[in-house]
Amino acid sequence: MNLSGALIYLVGTTIDLYITAIMLRLLLQWVRADFYNPLCQFLVKATNPVLVPARRIVPSVGRLDAASVVVMLLLELIQLAIINQLRHGATELPTLLLFAVQKLLVTLLMTYFVLIIARVIVSWVGGRSRHPLIPLIYQLTEPVLRPISRLVPPLGGVDLSPLFALIALRFLLLLLGW
């Protein structure tokens, strides 16, 4: 039985899910989503215990909720430190910090990758559905797809901006080594 491998999986998955929840909340604030949406309410309730105290210490910078960024970075560092200890490796703080920032960027890019795929699928099968998640998907992906749509107009009624966005996101992920 590989206890350390199982613990690494458990710690990594749990912290990654919470970081993703904080990141989604930050992105929803950025696009000024409807916070009466049930998914937004869930994210607020799940992340408030950590973010409310952090906001007392770390002020916002313009529209950016700096406390969310700091909390995500700290959680990533904690995760990397725990995993490092379980693997019996010693890594210096600057290396951990660099890897934590890289991992947060990868999480952001992967989040948008999944959201864009979800938007494409919704546009094919569930465009008229009243599910509360659908408007959020559109609100989150619009800032990424709108500039591409201006450059690449629809061809024969087919919007190719999601395809080009996915290609660009995958390119950036490869640049980051993922």
N, CA, C and O atoms as a DFTB+ gen file, in Angstrom:
712 C
 N C O
     1  1       0.842      -1.185       0.000
     2  2       0.000       0.000       0.000
     3  2       0.880       1.238       0.000
     4  3       1.848       1.316       0.757
     5  1       0.555       2.192      -0.832
     6  2       1.332       3.409      -0.952
     7  2       0.595       4.549      -0.257
     8  3      -0.151       5.301      -0.885
     9  1       0.818       4.663       1.059
    10  2       0.118       5.664       1.857
    11  2       0.486       7.080       1.445
    12  3      -0.385       7.946       1.357
    13  1       1.773       7.326       1.191
    14  2       2.175       8.694       0.835
    15  2       1.566       9.124      -0.503
    16  3       1.190      10.285      -0.666
    17  1       1.466       8.198      -1.457
    18  2       0.842       8.518      -2.737
    19  2      -0.630       8.851      -2.580
    20  3      -1.138       9.774      -3.217
    21  1      -1.308       8.103      -1.735
    22  2      -2.727       8.362      -1.486
    23  2      -2.915       9.698      -0.777
    24  3      -3.840      10.445      -1.098
    25  1      -2.043      10.005       0.187
    26  2      -2.125      11.285       0.898
    27  2      -1.826      12.456      -0.027
    28  3      -2.474      13.500       0.057
    29  1      -0.851      12.284      -0.904
    30  2      -0.518      13.329      -1.872
    31  2      -1.730      13.603      -2.764
    32  3      -2.065      14.757      -3.035
    33  1      -2.379      12.538      -3.214
    34  2      -3.581      12.694      -4.039
    35  2      -4.676      13.435      -3.274
    36  3      -5.282      14.371      -3.796
    37  1      -4.924      13.013      -2.045
    38  2      -5.992      13.596      -1.240
    39  2      -5.739      15.069      -0.938
    40  3      -6.637      15.896      -1.092
    41  1      -4.528      15.402      -0.512
    42  2      -4.171      16.792      -0.205
    43  2      -4.236      17.636      -1.465
    44  3      -4.818      18.720      -1.465
    45  1      -3.636      17.136      -2.543
    46  2      -3.613      17.887      -3.805
    47  2      -4.993      18.156      -4.349
    48  3      -5.294      19.279      -4.754
    49  1      -5.836      17.145      -4.366
    50  2      -7.186      17.302      -4.915
    51  2      -8.023      18.253      -4.071
    52  3      -8.707      19.125      -4.607
    53  1      -7.970      18.089      -2.757
    54  2      -8.766      18.929      -1.866
    55  2      -8.374      20.399      -1.990
    56  3      -9.235      21.267      -2.134
    57  1      -7.091      20.670      -1.933
    58  2      -6.633      22.061      -2.012
    59  2      -6.870      22.623      -3.410
    60  3      -7.254      23.784      -3.546
    61  1      -6.650      21.827      -4.442
    62  2      -6.904      22.299      -5.814
    63  2      -8.372      22.664      -6.023
    64  3      -8.673      23.656      -6.687
    65  1      -9.286      21.875      -5.464
    66  2     -10.716      22.191      -5.590
    67  2     -11.050      23.507      -4.890
    68  3     -11.823      24.312      -5.409
    69  1     -10.469      23.723      -3.716
    70  2     -10.757      24.958      -2.995
    71  2     -10.146      26.165      -3.716
    72  3     -10.761      27.229      -3.783
    73  1      -8.953      25.998      -4.246
    74  2      -8.329      27.077      -5.027
    75  2      -9.190      27.400      -6.246
    76  3      -9.373      28.570      -6.583
    77  1      -9.713      26.379      -6.901
    78  2     -10.580      26.599      -8.062
    79  2     -11.852      27.336      -7.663
    80  3     -12.328      28.192      -8.409
    81  1     -12.405      27.018      -6.505
    82  2     -13.600      27.728      -6.028
    83  2     -13.288      29.204      -5.801
    84  3     -14.077      30.072      -6.176
    85  1     -12.146      29.489      -5.191
    86  2     -11.746      30.889      -4.965
    87  2     -11.509      31.584      -6.302
    88  3     -11.897      32.737      -6.488
    89  1     -10.870      30.874      -7.230
    90  2     -10.593      31.462      -8.542
    91  2     -11.893      31.755      -9.294
    92  3     -12.025      32.809      -9.916
    93  1     -12.845      30.833      -9.237
    94  2     -14.133      31.070      -9.901
    95  2     -14.846      32.264      -9.285
    96  3     -15.438      33.076      -9.997
    97  1     -14.791      32.371      -7.963
    98  2     -15.408      33.521      -7.308
    99  2     -14.738      34.815      -7.764
   100  3     -15.419      35.803      -8.038
   101  1     -13.430      34.815      -7.846
   102  2     -12.686      35.992      -8.300
   103  2     -13.061      36.347      -9.736
   104  3     -13.270      37.517     -10.055
   105  1     -13.145      35.342     -10.596
   106  2     -13.513      35.583     -11.991
   107  2     -14.949      36.083     -12.111
   108  3     -15.241      36.951     -12.934
   109  1     -15.839      35.539     -11.294
   110  2     -17.232      35.995     -11.319
   111  2     -17.353      37.438     -10.837
   112  3     -18.191      38.191     -11.332
   113  1     -16.519      37.821      -9.874
   114  2     -16.486      39.227      -9.448
   115  2     -15.972      40.098     -10.587
   116  3     -16.479      41.194     -10.828
   117  1     -14.960      39.595     -11.281
   118  2     -14.330      40.343     -12.360
   119  2     -15.324      40.632     -13.483
   120  3     -15.327      41.728     -14.042
   121  1     -16.171      39.651     -13.816
   122  2     -17.140      39.854     -14.902
   123  2     -18.459      40.420     -14.391
   124  3     -19.404      40.605     -15.158
   125  1     -18.514      40.694     -13.090
   126  2     -19.712      41.253     -12.443
   127  2     -20.943      40.386     -12.683
   128  3     -21.985      40.847     -13.150
   129  1     -20.776      39.123     -12.344
   130  2     -21.869      38.162     -12.507
   131  2     -22.953      38.424     -11.471
   132  3     -22.741      39.122     -10.480
   133  1     -24.101      37.853     -11.726
   134  2     -25.237      37.970     -10.820
   135  2     -24.974      37.107      -9.592
   136  3     -25.005      35.880      -9.684
   137  1     -24.717      37.729      -8.445
   138  2     -24.374      36.970      -7.253
   139  2     -25.604      36.419      -6.538
   140  3     -25.481      35.849      -5.454
   141  1     -26.795      36.583      -7.132
   142  2     -27.983      35.911      -6.617
   143  2     -28.132      34.531      -7.255
   144  3     -28.995      33.747      -6.859
   145  1     -27.294      34.243      -8.234
   146  2     -27.278      32.941      -8.870
   147  2     -26.905      31.893      -7.814
   148  3     -26.007      32.137      -7.008
   149  1     -27.572      30.732      -7.801
   150  2     -27.282      29.715      -6.778
   151  2     -25.826      29.250      -6.751
   152  3     -25.284      28.989      -5.677
   153  1     -25.185      29.143      -7.922
   154  2     -23.785      28.733      -7.935
   155  2     -22.910      29.808      -7.290
   156  3     -21.985      29.487      -6.544
   157  1     -23.191      31.059      -7.567
   158  2     -22.439      32.154      -6.942
   159  2     -22.637      32.135      -5.432
   160  3     -21.687      32.338      -4.676
   161  1     -23.866      31.893      -4.993
   162  2     -24.148      31.820      -3.563
   163  2     -23.353      30.687      -2.917
   164  3     -22.821      30.848      -1.819
   165  1     -23.272      29.550      -3.593
   166  2     -22.473      28.432      -3.086
   167  2     -21.003      28.826      -2.952
   168  3     -20.377      28.564      -1.925
   169  1     -20.455      29.456      -3.994
   170  2     -19.048      29.852      -3.955
   171  2     -18.782      30.874      -2.853
   172  3     -17.746      30.813      -2.190
   173  1     -19.698      31.802      -2.655
   174  2     -19.547      32.801      -1.599
   175  2     -19.530      32.117      -0.230
   176  3     -18.664      32.402       0.598
   177  1     -20.482      31.218       0.004
   178  2     -20.548      30.538       1.299
   179  2     -19.346      29.624       1.526
   180  3     -18.878      29.487       2.656
   181  1     -18.853      29.008       0.476
   182  2     -17.721      28.094       0.619
   183  2     -16.402      28.830       0.840
   184  3     -15.506      28.312       1.506
   185  1     -16.279      30.029       0.286
   186  2     -14.996      30.730       0.354
   187  2     -14.954      31.851       1.385
   188  3     -13.869      32.311       1.740
   189  1     -16.101      32.298       1.871
   190  2     -16.128      33.384       2.866
   191  2     -15.310      33.102       4.127
   192  3     -14.641      34.011       4.618
   193  1     -15.334      31.883       4.670
   194  2     -14.561      31.657       5.902
   195  2     -13.078      31.986       5.773
   196  3     -12.432      32.325       6.764
   197  1     -12.544      31.891       4.587
   198  2     -11.124      32.205       4.378
   199  2     -10.951      33.626       3.852
   200  3     -10.030      34.331       4.265
   201  1     -11.827      34.050       2.947
   202  2     -11.632      35.344       2.292
   203  2     -11.998      36.545       3.156
   204  3     -11.344      37.585       3.068
   205  1     -13.023      36.424       3.982
   206  2     -13.432      37.575       4.807
   207  2     -12.298      38.001       5.753
   208  3     -11.978      39.188       5.810
   209  1     -11.682      37.071       6.496
   210  2     -10.549      37.501       7.332
   211  2      -9.354      38.008       6.508
   212  3      -8.658      38.937       6.919
   213  1      -9.129      37.395       5.357
   214  2      -8.004      37.818       4.516
   215  2      -8.196      39.235       3.991
   216  3      -7.226      39.975       3.827
   217  1      -9.441      39.616       3.729
   218  2      -9.717      40.966       3.226
   219  2      -9.465      42.036       4.280
   220  3      -9.245      43.199       3.942
   221  1      -9.494      41.657       5.542
   222  2      -9.167      42.617       6.597
   223  2      -7.676      42.946       6.597
   224  3      -7.263      44.013       7.051
   225  1      -6.875      42.013       6.083
   226  2      -5.418      42.186       6.073
   227  2      -4.923      42.692       4.727
   228  3      -4.060      43.567       4.667
   229  1      -5.473      42.141       3.646
   230  2      -5.005      42.457       2.294
   231  2      -6.076      43.278       1.573
   232  3      -7.151      42.758       1.273
   233  1      -5.797      44.550       1.292
   234  2      -6.799      45.390       0.611
   235  2      -6.877      45.072      -0.883
   236  3      -5.957      44.502      -1.470
   237  1      -7.995      45.455      -1.468
   238  2      -8.163      45.292      -2.915
   239  2      -7.275      46.274      -3.649
   240  3      -6.936      47.340      -3.133
   241  1      -6.904      45.898      -4.859
   242  2      -6.122      46.773      -5.725
   243  2      -6.984      47.063      -6.942
   244  3      -7.056      46.258      -7.871
   245  1      -7.636      48.215      -6.931
   246  2      -8.578      48.541      -8.004
   247  2      -9.738      47.559      -7.966
   248  3     -10.374      47.374      -6.929
   249  1     -10.010      46.927      -9.114
   250  2     -11.077      45.917      -9.188
   251  2     -10.595      44.538      -8.764
   252  3     -11.394      43.609      -8.641
   253  1      -9.297      44.399      -8.542
   254  2      -8.734      43.090      -8.207
   255  2      -8.849      42.830      -6.708
   256  3      -8.377      43.621      -5.891
   257  1      -9.473      41.727      -6.362
   258  2      -9.567      41.290      -4.976
   259  2      -8.230      40.628      -4.625
   260  3      -8.060      39.418      -4.781
   261  1      -7.298      41.439      -4.154
   262  2      -5.940      40.954      -3.874
   263  2      -5.938      39.878      -2.801
   264  3      -5.078      38.998      -2.812
   265  1      -6.884      39.934      -1.878
   266  2      -6.948      38.918      -0.821
   267  2      -7.171      37.530      -1.421
   268  3      -6.593      36.552      -0.948
   269  1      -7.996      37.440      -2.450
   270  2      -8.235      36.146      -3.102
   271  2      -6.957      35.614      -3.737
   272  3      -6.657      34.424      -3.643
   273  1      -6.216      36.493      -4.379
   274  2      -4.966      36.077      -5.016
   275  2      -3.963      35.616      -3.964
   276  3      -3.300      34.595      -4.145
   277  1      -3.850      36.355      -2.877
   278  2      -2.913      35.989      -1.812
   279  2      -3.316      34.655      -1.190
   280  3      -2.460      33.805      -0.944
   281  1      -4.609      34.464      -0.934
   282  2      -5.075      33.206      -0.345
   283  2      -4.800      32.036      -1.284
   284  3      -4.341      30.983      -0.843
   285  1      -5.076      32.213      -2.571
   286  2      -4.790      31.137      -3.524
   287  2      -3.305      30.801      -3.538
   288  3      -2.929      29.629      -3.559
   289  1      -2.469      31.822      -3.525
   290  2      -1.026      31.599      -3.528
   291  2      -0.572      30.896      -2.250
   292  3       0.250      29.982      -2.306
   293  1      -1.096      31.311      -1.112
   294  2      -0.739      30.663       0.155
   295  2      -1.208      29.209       0.184
   296  3      -0.471      28.328       0.627
   297  1      -2.420      28.956      -0.282
   298  2      -2.907      27.577      -0.327
   299  2      -2.052      26.713      -1.241
   300  3      -1.770      25.554      -0.938
   301  1      -1.650      27.285      -2.348
   302  2      -0.782      26.547      -3.279
   303  2       0.564      26.244      -2.629
   304  3       1.093      25.142      -2.770
   305  1       1.112      27.220      -1.923
   306  2       2.381      27.005      -1.222
   307  2       2.240      25.943      -0.126
   308  3       3.125      25.104       0.043
   309  1       1.140      25.980       0.608
   310  2       0.901      24.970       1.644
   311  2       0.807      23.587       1.019
   312  3       1.390      22.625       1.518
   313  1       0.068      23.503      -0.075
   314  2      -0.060      22.223      -0.768
   315  2       1.298      21.702      -1.212
   316  3       1.619      20.534      -0.991
   317  1       2.093      22.556      -1.832
   318  2       3.409      22.138      -2.317
   319  2       4.327      21.742      -1.164
   320  3       5.102      20.793      -1.285
   321  1       4.245      22.459      -0.055
   322  2       5.079      22.126       1.106
   323  2       4.689      20.767       1.680
   324  3       5.557      19.965       2.024
   325  1       3.387      20.505       1.784
   326  2       2.926      19.206       2.308
   327  2       3.359      18.074       1.382
   328  3       3.875      17.051       1.832
   329  1       3.143      18.267       0.100
   330  2       3.522      17.230      -0.868
   331  2       5.030      17.017      -0.842
   332  3       5.501      15.883      -0.930
   333  1       5.780      18.095      -0.724
   334  2       7.234      18.000      -0.635
   335  2       7.661      17.175       0.576
   336  3       8.560      16.339       0.485
   337  1       7.005      17.421       1.712
   338  2       7.318      16.672       2.934
   339  2       6.974      15.193       2.770
   340  3       7.735      14.327       3.202
   341  1       5.832      14.901       2.148
   342  2       5.427      13.508       1.958
   343  2       6.365      12.767       1.006
   344  3       6.531      11.552       1.110
   345  1       6.964      13.491       0.098
   346  2       7.926      12.885      -0.837
   347  2       9.344      12.921      -0.291
   348  3      10.278      12.451      -0.941
   349  1       9.502      13.470       0.881
   350  2      10.803      13.591       1.539
   351  2      11.789      14.407       0.711
   352  3      12.983      14.108       0.660
   353  1      11.267      15.430       0.075
   354  2      12.121      16.304      -0.719
   355  2      12.269      17.649      -0.038
   356  3      11.382      18.096       0.688
   357  1      13.380      18.274      -0.276
   358  2      13.615      19.605       0.283
   359  2      13.751      20.582      -0.885
   360  3      14.663      20.470      -1.705
   361  1      12.843      21.523      -0.940
   362  2      12.878      22.539      -1.992
   363  2      12.869      23.903      -1.325
   364  3      12.175      24.125      -0.333
   365  1      13.650      24.806      -1.885
   366  2      13.748      26.149      -1.313
   367  2      12.486      26.954      -1.621
   368  3      11.779      26.690      -2.594
   369  1      12.224      27.944      -0.761
   370  2      11.018      28.757      -0.877
   371  2      10.895      29.464      -2.230
   372  3       9.803      29.463      -2.799
   373  1      11.961      30.070      -2.775
   374  2      11.799      30.722      -4.090
   375  2      11.345      29.747      -5.189
   376  3      10.558      30.112      -6.061
   377  1      11.839      28.529      -5.138
   378  2      11.430      27.524      -6.122
   379  2       9.971      27.157      -5.924
   380  3       9.218      27.040      -6.891
   381  1       9.567      26.973      -4.661
   382  2       8.165      26.671      -4.370
   383  2       7.257      27.813      -4.809
   384  3       6.181      27.574      -5.358
   385  1       7.677      29.036      -4.572
   386  2       6.879      30.202      -4.945
   387  2       6.702      30.284      -6.458
   388  3       5.601      30.539      -6.946
   389  1       7.771      30.071      -7.182
   390  2       7.704      30.087      -8.648
   391  2       6.775      28.990      -9.162
   392  3       5.968      29.218     -10.064
   393  1       6.897      27.801      -8.581
   394  2       6.041      26.698      -9.003
   395  2       4.584      26.966      -8.632
   396  3       3.679      26.604      -9.385
   397  1       4.349      27.597      -7.479
   398  2       2.984      27.930      -7.054
   399  2       2.334      28.913      -8.031
   400  3       1.173      28.745      -8.402
   401  1       3.073      29.925      -8.443
   402  2       2.545      30.898      -9.413
   403  2       2.254      30.200     -10.742
   404  3       1.218      30.435     -11.363
   405  1       3.175      29.345     -11.169
   406  2       2.967      28.606     -12.407
   407  2       1.719      27.727     -12.316
   408  3       0.933      27.662     -13.261
   409  1       1.538      27.057     -11.182
   410  2       0.392      26.181     -11.001
   411  2      -0.923      26.975     -10.987
   412  3      -1.935      26.497     -11.499
   413  1      -0.916      28.174     -10.411
   414  2      -2.109      29.024     -10.429
   415  2      -2.448      29.458     -11.854
   416  3      -3.618      29.486     -12.236
   417  1      -1.433      29.793     -12.631
   418  2      -1.671      30.147     -14.039
   419  2      -2.247      28.967     -14.805
   420  3      -3.147      29.137     -15.627
   421  1      -1.735      27.782     -14.542
   422  2      -2.249      26.577     -15.198
   423  2      -3.703      26.349     -14.795
   424  3      -4.533      25.996     -15.633
   425  1      -4.012      26.549     -13.519
   426  2      -5.391      26.389     -13.054
   427  2      -6.316      27.376     -13.753
   428  3      -7.421      27.016     -14.157
   429  1      -5.869      28.612     -13.895
   430  2      -6.667      29.619     -14.595
   431  2      -6.901      29.218     -16.048
   432  3      -8.029      29.275     -16.536
   433  1      -5.844      28.814     -16.735
   434  2      -5.966      28.430     -18.143
   435  2      -6.844      27.184     -18.307
   436  3      -7.657      27.118     -19.229
   437  1      -6.684      26.205     -17.422
   438  2      -7.502      24.998     -17.502
   439  2      -8.974      25.303     -17.193
   440  3      -9.873      24.710     -17.789
   441  1      -9.208      26.221     -16.267
   442  2     -10.578      26.625     -15.955
   443  2     -11.239      27.213     -17.190
   444  3     -12.377      26.870     -17.510
   445  1     -10.533      28.094     -17.884
   446  2     -11.099      28.672     -19.100
   447  2     -11.240      27.632     -20.206
   448  3     -12.188      27.688     -20.990
   449  1     -10.319      26.698     -20.278
   450  2     -10.410      25.630     -21.276
   451  2     -11.706      24.850     -21.079
   452  3     -12.442      24.610     -22.036
   453  1     -11.982      24.457     -19.839
   454  2     -13.196      23.695     -19.526
   455  2     -14.442      24.553     -19.751
   456  3     -15.437      24.069     -20.289
   457  1     -14.394      25.818     -19.344
   458  2     -15.557      26.699     -19.521
   459  2     -15.892      26.893     -20.996
   460  3     -17.065      26.907     -21.367
   461  1     -14.882      27.042     -21.830
   462  2     -15.134      27.240     -23.267
   463  2     -15.718      25.971     -23.883
   464  3     -16.633      26.042     -24.704
   465  1     -15.192      24.812     -23.489
   466  2     -15.772      23.555     -23.984
   467  2     -17.219      23.429     -23.513
   468  3     -18.092      23.009     -24.273
   469  1     -17.468      23.793     -22.257
   470  2     -18.843      23.750     -21.740
   471  2     -19.748      24.690     -22.532
   472  3     -20.895      24.351     -22.823
   473  1     -19.240      25.858     -22.876
   474  2     -20.040      26.816     -23.654
   475  2     -20.383      26.251     -25.026
   476  3     -21.507      26.404     -25.502
   477  1     -19.421      25.602     -25.655
   478  2     -19.678      25.004     -26.970
   479  2     -20.745      23.918     -26.856
   480  3     -21.670      23.863     -27.666
   481  1     -20.616      23.062     -25.857
   482  2     -21.591      21.985     -25.683
   483  2     -22.979      22.557     -25.392
   484  3     -23.976      22.089     -25.942
   485  1     -23.039      23.564     -24.531
   486  2     -24.327      24.197     -24.211
   487  2     -24.929      24.820     -25.459
   488  3     -26.141      24.756     -25.660
   489  1     -24.095      25.423     -26.299
   490  2     -24.630      26.049     -27.514
   491  2     -25.210      25.003     -28.472
   492  3     -26.108      25.310     -29.256
   493  1     -24.700      23.774     -28.410
   494  2     -25.217      22.714     -29.274
   495  2     -26.503      22.102     -28.731
   496  3     -27.446      21.859     -29.484
   497  1     -26.538      21.853     -27.420
   498  2     -27.632      21.044     -26.882
   499  2     -28.553      21.764     -25.904
   500  3     -29.732      21.422     -25.811
   501  1     -28.048      22.740     -25.183
   502  2     -28.881      23.289     -24.121
   503  2     -28.989      24.781     -24.116
   504  3     -29.115      25.383     -23.050
   505  1     -28.944      25.395     -25.255
   506  2     -28.971      26.845     -25.329
   507  2     -30.223      27.483     -24.758
   508  3     -30.190      28.637     -24.332
   509  1     -31.313      26.757     -24.743
   510  2     -32.567      27.326     -24.248
   511  2     -32.886      26.869     -22.824
   512  3     -33.926      27.224     -22.269
   513  1     -32.007      26.102     -22.257
   514  2     -32.223      25.612     -20.897
   515  2     -32.171      26.781     -19.911
   516  3     -31.495      27.780     -20.152
   517  1     -32.882      26.642     -18.817
   518  2     -32.924      27.693     -17.803
   519  2     -32.032      27.360     -16.610
   520  3     -32.214      27.917     -15.527
   521  1     -31.090      26.476     -16.796
   522  2     -30.201      26.107     -15.700
   523  2     -29.373      27.327     -15.280
   524  3     -28.878      28.054     -16.141
   525  1     -29.213      27.564     -13.968
   526  2     -28.498      28.767     -13.512
   527  2     -27.014      28.803     -13.873
   528  3     -26.389      29.862     -13.811
   529  1     -26.452      27.669     -14.246
   530  2     -25.037      27.630     -14.616
   531  2     -24.786      28.230     -16.001
   532  3     -23.712      28.779     -16.247
   533  1     -25.752      28.133     -16.895
   534  2     -25.555      28.552     -18.287
   535  2     -25.216      30.035     -18.422
   536  3     -24.267      30.361     -19.134
   537  1     -25.950      30.961     -17.770
   538  2     -25.552      32.368     -17.921
   539  2     -24.150      32.653     -17.367
   540  3     -23.434      33.511     -17.884
   541  1     -23.769      31.929     -16.316
   542  2     -22.430      32.140     -15.755
   543  2     -21.346      31.697     -16.732
   544  3     -20.313      32.354     -16.864
   545  1     -21.585      30.585     -17.413
   546  2     -20.612      30.113     -18.411
   547  2     -20.428      31.175     -19.491
   548  3     -19.303      31.476     -19.891
   549  1     -21.532      31.736     -19.957
   550  2     -21.450      32.771     -20.990
   551  2     -20.760      34.031     -20.461
   552  3     -19.935      34.626     -21.154
   553  1     -21.098      34.435     -19.234
   554  2     -20.478      35.636     -18.664
   555  2     -18.984      35.454     -18.478
   556  3     -18.214      36.380     -18.733
   557  1     -18.561      34.276     -18.036
   558  2     -17.137      34.037     -17.790
   559  2     -16.328      33.933     -19.082
   560  3     -15.183      34.383     -19.131
   561  1     -16.906      33.351     -20.114
   562  2     -16.143      33.139     -21.347
   563  2     -16.195      34.326     -22.309
   564  3     -15.347      34.446     -23.194
   565  1     -17.166      35.182     -22.142
   566  2     -17.315      36.313     -23.073
   567  2     -16.072      37.202     -23.158
   568  3     -15.679      37.564     -24.267
   569  1     -15.427      37.577     -22.031
   570  2     -14.231      38.427     -22.145
   571  2     -13.077      37.775     -22.914
   572  3     -12.224      38.473     -23.464
   573  1     -13.050      36.458     -22.953
   574  2     -11.990      35.760     -23.698
   575  2     -12.376      35.624     -25.170
   576  3     -11.539      35.789     -26.057
   577  1     -13.643      35.323     -25.419
   578  2     -14.061      35.046     -26.798
   579  2     -14.377      36.293     -27.615
   580  3     -14.223      36.283     -28.836
   581  1     -14.815      37.359     -26.965
   582  2     -15.201      38.572     -27.693
   583  2     -14.063      39.122     -28.559
   584  3     -14.298      39.398     -29.736
   585  1     -12.835      39.297     -28.035
   586  2     -11.765      39.822     -28.900
   587  2     -11.446      38.909     -30.083
   588  3     -11.109      39.385     -31.166
   589  1     -11.552      37.614     -29.875
   590  2     -11.283      36.672     -30.968
   591  2     -12.391      36.757     -32.005
   592  3     -12.128      36.673     -33.204
   593  1     -13.628      36.925     -31.552
   594  2     -14.767      37.043     -32.495
   595  2     -14.629      38.272     -33.373
   596  3     -15.063      38.268     -34.525
   597  1     -14.025      39.332     -32.833
   598  2     -13.804      40.542     -33.651
   599  2     -12.787      40.283     -34.750
   600  3     -12.908      40.807     -35.857
   601  1     -11.774      39.462     -34.435
   602  2     -10.734      39.159     -35.419
   603  2     -11.182      38.113     -36.432
   604  3     -10.853      38.203     -37.614
   605  1     -11.944      37.110     -35.957
   606  2     -12.386      36.019     -36.812
   607  2     -13.912      35.998     -36.819
   608  3     -14.533      35.418     -35.928
   609  1     -14.512      36.630     -37.819
   610  2     -15.984      36.646     -37.852
   611  2     -16.532      35.239     -38.124
   612  3     -15.820      34.386     -38.654
   613  1     -17.785      35.004     -37.764
   614  2     -18.388      33.692     -38.038
   615  2     -18.351      33.362     -39.535
   616  3     -18.601      34.220     -40.382
   617  1     -18.039      32.120     -39.833
   618  2     -17.998      31.654     -41.219
   619  2     -19.204      30.764     -41.473
   620  3     -19.321      29.699     -40.866
   621  1     -20.081      31.171     -42.336
   622  2     -21.268      30.386     -42.638
   623  2     -22.145      30.178     -41.412
   624  3     -22.796      29.142     -41.275
   625  1     -22.162      31.151     -40.535
   626  2     -22.978      31.044     -39.328
   627  2     -22.316      30.256     -38.204
   628  3     -22.930      30.037     -37.160
   629  1     -21.074      29.827     -38.405
   630  2     -20.366      29.052     -37.384
   631  2     -19.325      29.951     -36.721
   632  3     -18.444      30.497     -37.385
   633  1     -19.443      30.093     -35.407
   634  2     -18.498      30.905     -34.638
   635  2     -17.265      30.070     -34.324
   636  3     -17.343      29.090     -33.583
   637  1     -16.134      30.458     -34.886
   638  2     -14.894      29.726     -34.683
   639  2     -14.058      30.274     -33.531
   640  3     -12.978      29.754     -33.251
   641  1     -14.540      31.309     -32.864
   642  2     -13.744      31.892     -31.773
   643  2     -13.443      30.896     -30.655
   644  3     -12.344      30.945     -30.104
   645  1     -14.370      29.983     -30.286
   646  2     -14.000      29.004     -29.261
   647  2     -12.849      28.100     -29.698
   648  3     -11.991      27.750     -28.887
   649  1     -12.830      27.725     -30.965
   650  2     -11.744      26.877     -31.462
   651  2     -10.401      27.587     -31.347
   652  3      -9.428      27.004     -30.870
   653  1     -10.345      28.844     -31.782
   654  2      -9.101      29.593     -31.698
   655  2      -8.699      29.868     -30.244
   656  3      -7.513      29.884     -29.917
   657  1      -9.690      30.083     -29.379
   658  2      -9.390      30.286     -27.956
   659  2      -8.811      29.016     -27.350
   660  3      -7.852      29.077     -26.580
   661  1      -9.385      27.868     -27.690
   662  2      -8.869      26.601     -27.163
   663  2      -7.455      26.322     -27.661
   664  3      -6.615      25.819     -26.915
   665  1      -7.199      26.651     -28.922
   666  2      -5.843      26.478     -29.466
   667  2      -4.869      27.383     -28.720
   668  3      -3.777      26.945     -28.359
   669  1      -5.244      28.631     -28.484
   670  2      -4.375      29.569     -27.759
   671  2      -4.151      29.121     -26.315
   672  3      -3.032      29.193     -25.808
   673  1      -5.212      28.661     -25.656
   674  2      -5.069      28.188     -24.278
   675  2      -4.153      26.972     -24.208
   676  3      -3.298      26.882     -23.328
   677  1      -4.334      26.052     -25.127
   678  2      -3.470      24.854     -25.146
   679  2      -2.020      25.252     -25.410
   680  3      -1.111      24.686     -24.803
   681  1      -1.789      26.200     -26.291
   682  2      -0.439      26.698     -26.570
   683  2       0.191      27.265     -25.296
   684  3       1.344      26.969     -24.981
   685  1      -0.579      28.086     -24.565
   686  2      -0.066      28.665     -23.323
   687  2       0.214      27.585     -22.277
   688  3       1.202      27.666     -21.547
   689  1      -0.649      26.582     -22.206
   690  2      -0.420      25.474     -21.273
   691  2       0.858      24.717     -21.626
   692  3       1.617      24.322     -20.740
   693  1       1.088      24.520     -22.906
   694  2       2.335      23.856     -23.324
   695  2       3.559      24.703     -22.993
   696  3       4.594      24.174     -22.587
   697  1       3.439      26.014     -23.166
   698  2       4.549      26.911     -22.788
   699  2       4.879      26.808     -21.307
   700  3       6.039      26.907     -20.906
   701  1       3.830      26.604     -20.494
   702  2       4.022      26.481     -19.044
   703  2       4.454      25.060     -18.644
   704  3       4.692      24.789     -17.467
   705  1       4.552      24.168     -19.618
   706  2       5.024      22.829     -19.334
   707  2       3.947      21.859     -18.889
   708  3       4.247      20.860     -18.236
   709  1       2.704      22.138     -19.231
   710  2       1.610      21.258     -18.818
   711  2       0.976      20.659     -20.022
   712  3       0.029      19.883     -19.900
